Amino acid sequence: MSLCIMGLEKSETNLKLLEEAKNRFASVFFVPIDGIRIGLGEKFSISYRSSNIMKFDSVYPRIPPRFYSYAYQLLSLLPPETFTPIKPITFLLASERFFLLSVLRKRDVETLDIHLARSTKAAQAILDESEFPIVVRVPGKETGVVANTLAEAKSVIGALGSLKQPVLIEDLVKDMVSCYVAGQDVLAGVRKKTREKDLVFSRGELKGQKMDIETKHLAVEAAKAIDTQIARVDISLNGGPKVVNVNLNPSLIEPSRATGVNLPRETIRHVYENYRKQQEKPMLMRFFEDAKSVVKDVLRDKSMVW
């Protein structure tokens, strides 16, 4: 039972995950993504130094958002029997926030209201129908500008338009919680406190927060909708829970301190238990396939029924 944790660096979170993984898996290996070599020769190859990454039983990707496209390319080459708690397609879906939220909406998961425009004219038409305050930001950028009036918003849109930048126009989030999801469970929840007006991506103090059933259900459904077992799901509580963002590579140290829940330990436990379930699944699948085969034979030969 081997586990490869992929990440940009040995951060405090990744080191803690490695420490916890050694208590569960027979062998554990950390691979920095900058050192990985991918080959499309006679066979696919993924290697780091002298190690063949494709031989690991399970791979837990801890890859930052700016490398999500690369993560999709990398993980999609792994053998189908390799267990990954975050599927390759998940990184592709989460690579751009508007796309992520649109996918969630299509899959009947409530999200905050957000609009995308690629021209000043289109953006101003959105503003005419908006309720203020709003946040204006450039796709792929975390920093946003809060506009309290139509005049302020038009000024920001005009500045961005002169730079020929597309813009996101979204509801201002005033009350947000984050759920740390592992499969069907919410391991812990936190509420962010900050003095900044743009709450979504700002730094702030985390405090443990008990989640109601509706919020937990939304978090689990959001993760499920994009095919990941592990995620931090950020949820706005303004007028009912709505998904704001999904983070596939969150820090686990500060929220562990805030909640008293050892999130690295619980996350690794989930990875291990679901890896074991996948190992058992082929036998169950063969059993059901055999059973279906017997039923087909019976229906095909009516003499067997009498």
N, C-alpha and C positions, 0 to 999 in steps of 0.2 A: 504494500500500500504506500504509494509515493505521491507527494504533493509538490507542485511547482507554483510558487507565488511569483507573479510577474509584476514589476513596478518600476517607476522611474528611479527611485533611490531607496535606501534603507532608512525611511522616515521612522519616527517614534511609533506610529501605528503599525507599519510593516514589520518592524522588529518585534513588537508585541505579538502580532499574528504569527510570526515565525516561532516564537517561544511557545505559544499555545499549541501550535501545530505539531511540535515535537512530542507532545504528550498524547497525540492521537494517531499520527501516521508513522510508519516504520522509517521513512526517509523524507526529509523536507529540504527543499532547495529554493533559494531566492535568485531570480534572474533579472538583472537590470535590462530594460527594453532597449537601451542604446547599444547593448552589446550583442543583441540577437542577430543572427544571420538567417535569411529566408532564401531557399533555393527552389527554383522551378526547373529542375533538370529531368533526368529520366524518372525520378520520383520526387515528390515534395520533400523538402527538408527544412526543419527549424532547429537551429543549434546555437549553443552558447559555449564558447571555448571548445572543449572536447565533449560536451554533453549534448546528447540528442534529446531535445525537448519533447519530441513526439512519442517517446517511450514512457513518459510519466502517466500514471493512472488518472490523475486529476490535476487540473490547472485552475488556479484562482487568479484572475486578472485584476490587478490594482493599478489601472492605467488612467492618468489624468485626462480631462476633457479635450485638451488640445491634440491628443493622440488617438482620439476615438476612431477616426477613419483608419489609422494604422492598425488599431486593435482588431477591427473587423477583418482586415486583410490577413492578419497574423492568425487569429483564432479560427478562421474559416478553413484553414489548411490542416488543423488537427484531425487525427483519426476520429471517426464517429463514436468509437467506444470511450474516448477520453471524456471524463466528467468535468464540466465547467458550470459553476453556479450562475454565471452570467453568459448568455449565449452571444455568438458573434453578431447576429442581427441587432441585438440590443444596443450595441455601441453605434451602429449606423443610425438607428432611430433616435438616439440621444445626442447625436453629433451637432444638431442645431435645435435650439430650444423651441422655436415656432413649429418646426416639423414635429418635434416630440409631442407638444401639446395638441397638435392637430391629429396625430395618430391616436392619442388618448381619447380625444373627443369622438373620433370615428368608432372607437371601441367602447363607447358609452361610459367613459370615465369623466366625471365633472372636472373642468379646469377653469382657471380665471379667464376673463375676457382679454383677448390680445389680438392685435391687428398688425399686418405687415404691409408696407408700401415701399415702392422703389422709385417714386418721384415725389417732388414737393406738391404737385397738384393733387396726386392721389392721397397723400398724407393729410393735406388740408381738408379734403372731403371727409376723411375719417374724423378729424377734429370737430367738424361742424355737427357731428352726431354723438360726440363724446360727453360724458359727465365728468366734471373735474372734482378733485385733482387726478392727474394721470402721470404716468412715467414714460419718458421717451428715451430709448436707447438704441444703439447700433447692434444688429445681430452679431453674436460672438463676443460682445463686450459686456462685462459685468456692471460697469459704471452706467448709471442712468441719471437723467435730469427730471426732477419733479416739477411739473407745471400746474399751477393752481388756477390759472385762467386761460381763456382762449388766446388772449394776446401773448401771454408767456409761451404757450405751446407753439404758436405760429412763429415766434422769434427763434425758438430752438430748431424747429423744422426748417426754417429758412437757412440757418447756419449750416445744418447738416446737408441740406440740398445743394448749397454752394460747393460742398466737398464731394458731391455726387455719391452720397452714402444712402443705402436703404435704411429704413427705420422701423423699429417696433414701437407700437403705442399700446400700452397695457394699463389695466386697473392698478391703482396704488394699493399696495398691501399694507394694512395697518396692524394686523394681528396674525402672526404666522407661527406654526409649530412644525417640527420635523420629526418624522417617524422613522426609526431604524428597523427596516423590514428584513426578515429572514424567512423565506417561504411563506407559510400561512400565519406566521407570528409577527407581532410588533414587539421587538425586544425591549425598546425603551422609547420615550418621547421627550423632547425638549422644547422649550419656548425661548426665542431669542429676544433679548432686550438691547436696544441700541438707541442712541440719540439721533442717528441719521434718519432722514425722511424715507430714503429708498431702503426698505427693510430686507429685500430679497437677497441681495448679494453683499450686504454690508457686514462688517465685523461687529460682533456684539457679545454680550455675556449670555451664556446658556444656563438655563435653570430647568431642572426636571419637571416634567409635566405629565399628569395622568391623562390618557386619551379616552374619549368616549367611544362607544362601539361603532358609531357612524364614521368617525375619523379613522379609526383603525381599519375598518372595512375598505374605505376609500384608498388608504395607503397600500394595502395588500393587493387590491384590484389594479391599481396603477402599475405596480411592479409586475404583476402577472400579465398585464396587457402588452408589455414590451419584452416579455420572456426573460425576466431576471428573477432569481431567487433572493438576491442580496441588493439592497439599495437604501439610500436615504431619500424619503419622499417628503418634500416641503409642501405644506398645505396652508392656504389662507383660510382663516375663520371668519372673514368679513361676509356676513349674510349667509352663512352655511359653508361647510368645508369644500374647498376646491383646490385641485393640484396646481402648484405654482412651478415646480421643477422637480426633476429626479436626478440625484447625484449617484453615480456608480462607484465613486472613489472617495467617500467621505473620510475625514479624520474621525477616529474612534476614541481618542484619548480624552479630550475635553468633555464630550458627552458622557463618557464613563464616569468621570469625576462628578459631573453634575447630577447624574441619576443614581449612582451607586451600583450600576449594572456593569459587569465586566464584558463590554461589547466585543473585544477581540476574542475572548474565550467562547462566548455564545455564538459568534459568527463562525469560528472554526468548528465548533460542535455541529452546527448546521451543515457545513460543508462536508464534514466526515460522515454524518448520518445519511445524508442524501447520496453521497458517493457509494455507501454500502447498499442503499436501496437500489441504485442503478445496477450494481453488481448482481443483485438478486433478481432484477427484472427480467433478464433474458430467460431464466428458467420458467418464470410465470408465463411469459409470452409464449414459450414453446408449449407449455401445458394447455393454454387456451387455443393455440393453433391446432394442437392435436385433437382437442375436444371438438373444434369446429369441423375438422376433417372427418371425425367419426359421424357427426350429425349429417354432414353432406352425403357420406356413404349410405347412411340409413335411409335418407330421403330419396337417394338415387335408386336404391334396391328396396322396393316396397315389401318384398318377401321377408325382409329382416324385421319388419314391423309386426307381422302376424305371428 
